[in-house]
């Protein structure tokens, strides 16, 4: 489904309608094509995923380039599994994952990112994702993640899992470890130059809530101004 078609169909779908039931169990062994939604703003990524999955049997690929289209495609198509890039053009993949899981808690999501910082993987797990794969890692990691999550399990590449397991105080000392997924989303949008009003609209929250969250983040991170928040975001690889 093309993004503009998804938006049109999405408008026709009632948010209060009965939720379509997800297949329970192993979607790889049910005898019908596995439907995977890839949300990434770089077409070459979707093409690369198609190539990597070419030998994995019957798989139908759905695509979206941003969170808004991704949410619409999910509502209309109800894919078996979602592969979501963290760094999307508007709100991040974390926010999209939150929206999808709020709508369908049983949704199976793999977060996909250029960043192999274990703090990002930890946040993905916190968001409810069942898997995390780095774009800089082995292409087979994505295949293994799809097999594991599609089979009803979870997946982290060995190197990232080891980093999380043995990070200990190092991970705890990372500024990012002090923030929850929503706070990281607001921090990312601040670093992108968005105003608090714009952020409130993007994350579907009130201005007061976003302003309060910004104040809490400054306290957690020991900074006094939004400028210092943005500088920290850049230094931490969030921006």
C-alpha positions in Angstrom: 0.0 0.0 0.0 1.3 3.5 -0.9 1.6 6.1 1.9 -1.1 8.4 0.4 -3.4 5.4 0.0 -2.8 4.5 3.6 -3.7 8.0 4.8 -7.0 7.9 2.8 -7.9 4.5 4.1 -6.9 5.4 7.6 -9.4 8.2 7.6 -12.1 5.6 6.9 -11.0 3.3 9.7 -12.8 3.9 13.0 -10.4 4.2 15.9 -13.2 2.8 18.1 -13.9 -0.1 15.8 -13.4 -3.7 16.9 -9.6 -4.5 16.8 -8.6 -7.0 14.1 -7.2 -10.1 15.8 -3.5 -10.8 15.5 -2.4 -14.3 14.7 -1.3 -15.9 17.9 1.8 -18.1 17.9 4.3 -18.6 15.1 3.3 -16.5 12.1 6.1 -18.2 10.1 4.5 -21.6 10.2 0.8 -20.9 9.5 1.0 -21.5 5.7 0.2 -18.0 4.5 2.6 -15.1 3.6 4.0 -13.2 6.6 3.1 -9.5 6.3 5.9 -7.1 7.4 5.6 -3.4 7.7 8.9 -1.5 7.2 8.8 2.1 8.4 11.9 3.9 7.2 12.4 7.2 5.3 15.2 5.8 3.2 13.9 3.7 0.2 17.2 1.9 0.0 16.6 0.4 3.4 13.3 -1.2 2.3 15.0 -2.5 -0.8 17.8 -3.9 1.3 15.4 -5.6 3.6 13.6 -7.2 0.5 17.0 -8.5 -0.7 17.9 -9.9 2.7 14.5 -11.6 3.1 14.4 -12.9 -0.5 15.2 -16.5 0.6 12.9 -16.5 3.7 9.8 -17.9 2.0 6.5 -16.1 1.4 6.8 -12.6 2.8 4.7 -9.6 1.9 6.4 -6.2 2.5 4.4 -3.1 3.3 6.2 0.3 3.4 5.9 3.7 5.1 8.3 6.6 5.2 7.2 8.3 8.5 5.4 7.7 11.7 2.1 9.1 10.5 2.0 6.9 7.4 3.3 4.0 9.4 0.5 4.3 11.9 -2.1 4.5 9.1 -0.7 1.4 7.3 -0.8 -0.5 10.6 -4.4 0.5 11.2 -5.5 -0.5 7.7 -3.3 -3.5 7.0 -2.7 -5.1 10.4 0.7 -6.6 9.6 2.1 -9.5 11.4 5.3 -7.7 12.3 6.7 -4.1 12.2 10.3 -3.1 11.6 10.6 0.5 12.6 13.5 2.9 12.2 14.1 5.0 15.3 15.1 8.1 13.4 12.0 9.1 11.4 11.4 12.6 9.9 8.8 13.8 12.3 8.3 11.9 15.5 10.6 9.0 16.2 10.2 5.3 15.9 9.8 5.1 19.7 6.7 7.3 19.5 5.3 5.3 16.6 5.9 2.1 18.6 4.1 3.6 21.6 1.1 4.5 19.4 0.9 1.1 17.8 1.2 -0.8 21.1 -1.4 1.5 22.7 -3.8 0.5 19.9 -2.7 -3.2 19.8 -0.6 -4.4 22.8 0.1 -7.7 21.1 1.8 -6.1 18.1 5.2 -7.5 17.3 7.8 -4.7 16.7 11.5 -4.8 15.9 13.3 -1.4 16.3 15.9 -0.7 13.6 18.7 1.9 14.1 22.1 3.1 13.0 22.9 3.5 16.7 24.3 0.4 18.5 24.4 2.2 21.9 22.9 -0.3 24.4 20.9 2.6 25.9 18.9 2.8 22.7 18.3 -1.0 22.8 17.2 -0.7 26.4 14.8 2.1 25.5 13.4 0.0 22.7 12.7 -2.9 25.1 11.1 -0.4 27.5 8.8 0.8 24.7 7.6 -2.8 24.3 9.5 -3.7 21.2 10.3 -7.5 20.9 13.5 -7.0 19.1 16.3 -4.5 18.3 18.7 -4.6 15.4 21.5 -2.2 14.4 21.8 -1.2 10.8 25.5 -1.4 11.1 25.4 -5.0 12.3 25.4 -8.3 10.4 22.5 -8.4 7.8 21.7 -11.9 9.2 20.7 -10.2 12.5 17.6 -8.8 10.8 16.7 -12.3 9.5 17.2 -13.9 12.9 15.2 -11.1 14.5 12.2 -11.7 12.2 12.4 -15.4 12.7 12.5 -15.0 16.5 9.8 -12.2 16.9 7.7 -13.8 14.2 7.8 -17.0 16.1 6.5 -15.2 19.2 9.8 -14.7 20.9 12.3 -11.8 21.4 15.7 -10.9 19.8 18.8 -8.9 20.5 22.0 -9.3 18.6 24.6 -11.1 20.8 26.9 -8.1 20.9 24.2 -5.7 22.0 22.7 -8.2 24.5 26.2 -8.6 26.0 26.7 -4.8 26.2 23.5 -4.4 28.1 24.2 -7.4 30.4 27.7 -6.2 31.3 27.3 -2.5 31.0 26.4 -2.2 34.7 27.4 1.1 36.1 28.5 2.3 32.7 24.9 2.1 31.3 23.5 3.6 34.5 25.9 6.6 34.2 24.8 7.3 30.6 22.6 10.5 30.6 20.1 8.6 28.4 19.6 6.0 31.1 17.9 8.6 33.2 15.2 9.3 30.6 12.1 7.2 29.7 11.0 6.8 26.1 8.7 9.8 26.1 11.4 12.1 27.6 13.8 10.9 24.9 11.3 11.7 22.2 10.8 15.2 23.5 14.6 15.6 23.8 15.0 14.5 20.2 12.4 17.0 19.0 13.9 19.8 21.0 17.3 19.1 19.4 15.6 19.2 16.0 14.6 22.8 16.7 10.9 22.2 17.5 9.1 24.5 19.9 7.2 23.1 22.9 3.9 23.9 21.0 5.1 21.9 18.0 6.3 19.1 20.1 2.9 18.9 21.9 1.1 18.6 18.6 3.6 16.0 17.3 3.4 13.7 20.3 -0.3 14.2 20.8 0.0 15.8 24.2 -0.8 19.1 25.9 1.6 22.0 25.9 1.6 21.9 29.8 2.5 18.3 29.8 5.4 18.8 27.4 6.7 21.9 29.3 6.5 20.0 32.6 8.4 17.0 31.0 11.1 19.4 29.7 11.5 20.8 33.2 11.8 17.3 34.7 14.4 16.4 32.1 16.5 19.4 33.0 16.4 18.3 36.7 17.3 14.7 35.8 20.2 15.7 33.6 21.5 18.5 35.8 21.1 21.2 33.2 19.4 24.6 33.5 18.3 25.6 30.0 16.9 24.1 26.8 20.1 25.0 25.0 22.0 22.8 27.4 19.5 20.0 26.8 20.0 20.3 23.1 23.8 20.2 23.5 23.5 17.1 25.6 21.3 15.5 23.0 23.8 16.1 20.3 26.7 14.8 22.5 24.7 11.6 23.3 23.7 10.9 19.7 20.0 11.6 20.2 19.9 14.5 17.7 
